[in-house]
Amino acid sequence: MQQRNSDRMGTFGRRTYLAAAGGAVAGLTGLAGCLGDDSDSTPIAEVDPMTQGVDSGTLSWDDLGDLEGEITVYSGRTRDQIDLVFEELENKYDDLEINRNYNDNDVQVSQLVEEGDATPADVFYSQDPGALGAVHDEGLVQQLPEDIVGTVPESYREPDGYWTGVSGRVRSIMYNEDRLDETPLDSWDELPTDIFSYAEDDRFEGIISTRPNSGTFRGFIQAMVDLEGEETTRQWVSDFMDQDPVLYEGGSTQAEEINRGGDDDPIIGLGNSYYAARLVNEDSSSPIRVTFTEGDAGALFSVAGIAAMNNVEDPELVAEFARHLVAVEGQEFMMDDNGEFPVVEGVDYVGPLPGPDELDSPTYNLSEFDMDLQAASELLEDEGMMPL
């Protein structure tokens, strides 16, 4: 078994989302910033709640102010993950229009940096905290109101309120419980509780899968680097590739094929638990199941979250929009329809998976997550996992 050590990864320094763009992007950022300097909008953090702050209790949408006007959201989350929430808000508020711009997190970060303070975006809705940290480091976002920041645990947000998580997810081991006899296992209870076994144990050869091109997988790789060191992480990726895994471009497709259980479908997969939870929510007879590793990067709890851009058309609308995402309905919607976890204390998890309190995720402050996705991508490329 590969010995794990605590060497730190020198090449995983500060974020390098935009390293390839170099000085050209910096020049565009400066120009965009100049173009946006005419805005004199009130800082969002100074706008009073329309009714009451969300830190005053577990509030419903009916307790909050009505959403009226136009708001533009750049989303690093996919349409199937988040558009239903936007539709629900637009259905509730006749005078609300949410302009959506969907693309990969990396693309959205690059676009926001290029546009600078002249961006039409009011809100960046990110799939992961690394991208939120990147736009914060570029000085593109402003502080959120204190009541919003105060309702989310500190480890799930930027300490000074420049971004906040709005829903949680955890890395997991997915499997099709109907296919045990096609594996060398005698019982699903034999599934290991450490992430390294899935790369080192030859019982998983030819039956395992993952999705390496996602920001959350690269975040998992970055977490492993931070917790175990670069050398150990590289060895894990190399060993995992020796298992002849099926590599997917989409998390939904991976979960659906594990669930389908065809001859050419993988039986086991590393992925975000909410993909499996969504299938079970839709059909309780689905054979896909989830288990978790313990105390390592394989059980990393992370968040999707939002940041407000420096210049917004309607600060009051943006603030109230953010309050709706962390209010009860916003949190429950993410559980019921997307299989995710709440991040607000007082909102109980209801779903087909173990709740956050039952997980043994590693202690990890996401606000300090130096998720250098470019360096993580390079590591995966070096070890033959990327490109697909």
Secondary structure, DSSP 8 states (H G I E B T S, - for coil): ---------TT--S--TTTTTHHHHHHHHHHHHHHGGG-----GGGS--SS--GGGS---GGGS----EEEEEEESS-HHHHHHHHHHHHHH-TTEEEEEEE--HHHHHHHHHHHGGG-S-SEEEESSHHHHHHHHHTT-EE---HHHHHTS-GGGB-TTSS-EEEEEEEEEEEEEGGGGGGSS-S-GGGS-SSTTHHHH-GGGTTTEEE-TTSHHHHHHHHHHHHHH-HHHHHHHHHHHHTT--EE-S-HHHHHHHHHH--TTS-SEEEEEHHHHHHHHHH-TT--EEEE--SSSGGG-EEEEEEEEESS-S-HHHHHHHHHHHHSHHHHHHHHHHH--B--STT----SSS--GGG-------GGG----HHHHHHHHHHTT----
